[in-house]
């Protein structure tokens, strides 16, 4: 199995910038679909949907989606920003599905 090398990692922030450079009319839409039961379990769930243009969005033709979940208090950033971390993870997964893997 390949080892993760932080030096080769392109952050989600950088991939979002690259996405908008390549698709200036694109849209990244996120949705918090955390249920009451999820919150009782201290969990967040987010879906990210990517459209390459406003026309794709108007026609409801997404080009990629990504889902993520995070648990409050588990890990480093989840102690104070689990929802934000979850949103970034969902966006990163959607960009990966689009072919922007961050490699």
C-alpha positions in Angstrom: 0.0 0.0 0.0 1.3 3.5 -0.9 2.4 5.7 2.0 0.8 9.1 2.5 3.4 11.8 1.9 2.3 15.2 3.2 4.8 17.0 1.0 2.8 15.7 -2.1 -0.6 16.7 -0.7 -2.5 19.4 -2.3 -5.0 20.9 0.2 -8.7 21.1 -0.4 -8.3 24.9 -0.3 -5.8 24.8 -3.1 -8.0 22.3 -5.1 -11.0 24.6 -4.7 -8.9 27.5 -6.1 -7.7 25.3 -9.0 -11.4 24.2 -9.7 -12.5 27.9 -10.0 -9.5 28.7 -12.2 -10.5 25.8 -14.5 -14.3 26.4 -14.2 -14.9 30.1 -13.4 -18.6 29.6 -13.9 -18.6 26.4 -11.7 -20.4 25.9 -8.4 -19.6 23.8 -5.3 -22.7 23.4 -3.2 -22.6 21.8 0.2 -25.5 20.5 2.2 -25.5 19.6 5.9 -27.8 16.6 6.1 -27.1 15.7 9.7 -30.2 14.2 11.4 -31.3 14.7 15.0 -30.1 11.1 15.7 -26.7 11.9 14.2 -26.4 15.0 16.4 -27.3 12.9 19.4 -24.3 10.7 18.5 -22.2 13.8 18.1 -21.9 13.2 14.3 -22.0 15.6 11.4 -22.8 14.5 7.7 -22.3 16.7 4.7 -22.8 16.3 0.9 -20.9 18.3 -1.6 -22.1 18.6 -5.2 -20.1 20.1 -8.1 -21.4 21.7 -11.2 -19.1 22.9 -14.0 -21.4 25.8 -15.0 -24.5 27.7 -14.0 -26.3 25.9 -16.8 -25.4 22.5 -15.3 -26.7 23.7 -12.0 -29.9 25.1 -13.5 -30.5 21.8 -15.4 -29.6 19.9 -12.2 -26.8 18.0 -13.9 -24.0 17.6 -11.2 -20.7 16.4 -12.4 -19.5 15.0 -9.1 -20.6 14.5 -5.5 -18.8 13.7 -2.3 -20.0 12.7 1.2 -18.3 12.9 4.5 -19.0 12.5 8.2 -17.1 13.7 11.3 -17.6 13.1 15.0 -17.3 15.9 17.5 -14.2 15.7 19.6 -12.5 13.0 17.6 -9.2 14.1 16.0 -7.6 17.5 16.0 -9.8 19.9 14.2 -13.0 18.0 15.1 -12.6 19.2 18.7 -13.6 22.8 17.7 -14.7 22.6 14.1 -16.2 19.2 13.2 -18.8 20.6 10.9 -16.3 22.7 9.0 -13.9 19.8 8.7 -16.8 17.6 7.5 -17.6 20.2 4.8 -14.0 20.4 3.6 -13.8 16.6 3.5 -17.0 16.3 1.4 -15.7 19.0 -1.0 -12.3 17.2 -1.2 -14.1 13.9 -2.0 -16.3 15.5 -4.7 -13.2 17.1 -6.3 -11.5 13.7 -6.2 -14.5 12.2 -8.0 -14.2 15.0 -10.6 -10.6 14.0 -11.2 -9.0 16.7 -9.1 -7.3 14.3 -6.8 -4.8 16.7 -5.3 -1.8 14.6 -6.3 
